[in-house]
Amino acid sequence: MESIPYLGEAASLLSAMIWAVSMTFFTAYSKQLRPDQLNLFKHVIASLFLCLGVLIINPPWPEAPEVYLAFFLSGFVGLTLGDTALFAALSRLGAQNTSVSQCAVPPLTAILAFTFLQESLTFWEMLGMAITVIAVFLILSHRSSRSHFTLSKRQLVEGLFFAGVAALGQSSAVVIIRHYLQGTDVILGTTLRILPSLLILLAVTGYKGQLRSLLRFLKANPRGAITLSGVSFMGTFLGLLLMSLGAKYAKAGISSALTSTFPIWIIPVSAVVLKEPVSLRKTVWTVVAVAGIGVMLV
């Protein structure tokens, strides 16, 4: 496959498009299911395909116990807490605003790595962080009175809180397993993160009595069950494979930059599927926010 021109770049770009589609459809169902229910269903579907992938690939398993502990903690922080908060943000802010808020993940990761792992920050990383944070702030602080999709003050405050928790969760999850990523297969590593998270979500939803209502919803809405299964497969499994393919066959900076473009692709997708309004201001600043991530990779 190495002879296929631009294979890595195409895979990275396609993964961003897939995540844009997945996040849009998750937003649609975030109005009908609770965040933890939606996250649980996504975990179930993703776990099935990830376990199948591990069986097919049969990668070497880590020997050190601390590796398993690190992946468990990363899964709890990033997948149990972070993804549940992400779905809560989607139901309040919508797909476009939530995706833009997640542009803060790379800057937050860099700051946490600088603080706890003593990783250095270059001039370009600090400049890119500043560009991204300013762009995200300008998007989320703007409320157009002409838009039928204007958020209430409560929606905005709650949505920003959950978006912040999601971004912090994802950033912390990356920092926790930073030292163990290179020596662990990406499919196996993701499986080690998602299975403990799945068990926690099962316990929580079962304790709160939400498991039956989730099953009732899926039984009464077979089309919704099929759609959610498809986007769970695409977003968690297929998107991950394409991202890994991009990282393998494209330069690291280019691959990361292309993968980070999903907030741009989500604008037209959410406009068609969710009828979210598109403004020139939001589009321009979304591009600027993504460009800031690109500057961090220089």
Buried (B, 14 or more C-beta within 10 A) or exposed (E): EEEEEEBBBBBBBBBBBBBBBBBBBBBBBBEEBBBBBBBBBBBBBBBBBBBEBBEEEEBEEBEEEEBBEBBBBBBBBBBBBBBBBBBBBBBBBBBBBBBBBBBBBBBBBBBBBBEEEEBEEEEEBBBBBBBBBBBBEBBBEEEEEEEEEEBEEEBBEBBBBBBBBBBBBBBBBBBBBBEBEEEBBBBBBBBBBBBBBBBBBBEBBEEEEBBEBBEEBBEEBEEBBEBBBBBBBBBBBBBBBBBBBBBBBBEEEBBBBBBBBBBBBBBEBBBEBBEBBEBEEBBEBBBBBBBBBBBBBE
